[in-house]
Amino acid sequence: MTNSVNIYVFSGTGNTLIVANKISEIFNSNKYNSTVSKMESIDPKQIDLNSAIGIGFTTAFWNTFPFVRTWIDNLPDGNGTEVFLFTTMGDSSCGMIAHIAKILEKKNYKIIGAKGFIMPNNFLLVLKDKKNKERIEKTLLKVEEYVKGIINSNGYIRKTNFFSSIAFFFSSFVTTKLWNTKIAKRIMKFKLDKAKCIGCGMCAALCPMENIEIKNIPQFKDKCIFCLRCVSYCPKQALSNKILLKTYRAVNLKDMLWKN
Ligand SMILES: Cc1cc2nc3c(=O)[nH]c(=O)nc-3n(C[C@H](O)[C@H](O)[C@H](O)COP(=O)(O)O)c2cc1C
């Protein structure tokens, strides 16, 4: 493995960012030179193929956000570049990471690790802070094991199976085709409480898709991926959604606003 490791991460509410930073920290403390960059600020065609690459992203509907899939699809031919993958999920990704690994293998990347990590759920089943903290602590120990495996050239690589293949086929349909339908957009639409909104523009600054424009108050365009960053980090809790009972923040606002 080369001495330098560049990690590209997409994280809606901070869970995957915590894992990415932990991975980077472990590499750095083992005399590697590791960086973490936000996927949304990096053109995948421009990434450095002379370094080993880590790619991490949120699990969404047993898959990941369409933006992440497009980012991965737009990576150049890997020419044998080593890559490890990680996803974070609330419960299960049905083996999605194994299928993303296959996609990268077809692009001539050498897979040196592929694993999903259970983190607090940021959607529907948001638990109490204490439980979430316990879950993160437990998972970070597993992350440590995972990275040690990669460093020792025996990184865990999740394999595909019959059931994960069916789930991936089905979830790919949901996250590409159904996601763009009018009904899905209506379900995912955020409601703004104008009495609470102070027009601070934080939601626009946070949105990875540049989907929000401030004209006194936020105006939403048509590119929302439902990562929940805007609704979770609004300083005035002015945004809501019918199917979202509770919001979740894994890191503080300053860490979420971090730019590459
Ligand atoms: C739209 C959406 C769909 C999700 N789908 C799943 C899922 O299929 N399986 C699962 O275990 N967790 C699911 N989750 C929960 C997240 O994957 C999990 O909380 C993750 O750690 C959040 O990472 P992030 O904070 O880096 O965005 C979903 C979350 C969102 C917002």
The ligand as a Gaussian input file, in Angstrom:
#p B3LYP/6-31G(d) Opt

LIG

0 1
 C      -33.022000       8.942000       3.159000
 C      -32.376000       8.004000       4.121000
 C      -32.448000       6.637000       3.921000
 C      -31.835000       5.753000       4.821000
 N      -31.881000       4.422000       4.549000
 C      -31.264000       3.560000       5.395000
 C      -31.251000       2.162000       5.099000
 O      -31.714000       1.691000       4.063000
 N      -30.683000       1.331000       6.005000
 C      -30.114000       1.789000       7.168000
 O      -29.617000       0.992000       7.936000
 N      -30.083000       3.108000       7.448000
 C      -30.641000       4.008000       6.594000
 N      -30.609000       5.351000       6.864000
 C      -29.888000       5.820000       8.083000
 C      -28.475000       6.288000       7.747000
 O      -27.870000       5.431000       6.799000
 C      -27.539000       6.305000       8.964000
 O      -28.090000       6.967000      10.047000
 C      -26.192000       6.892000       8.567000
 O      -25.241000       6.572000       9.528000
 C      -26.237000       8.412000       8.397000
 O      -24.975000       8.839000       7.967000
 P      -24.580000      10.368000       7.794000
 O      -24.838000      11.031000       9.126000
 O      -23.126000      10.333000       7.479000
 O      -25.405000      10.906000       6.694000
 C      -31.168000       6.260000       5.970000
 C      -31.091000       7.638000       6.163000
 C      -31.682000       8.515000       5.247000
 C      -31.567000       9.992000       5.488000

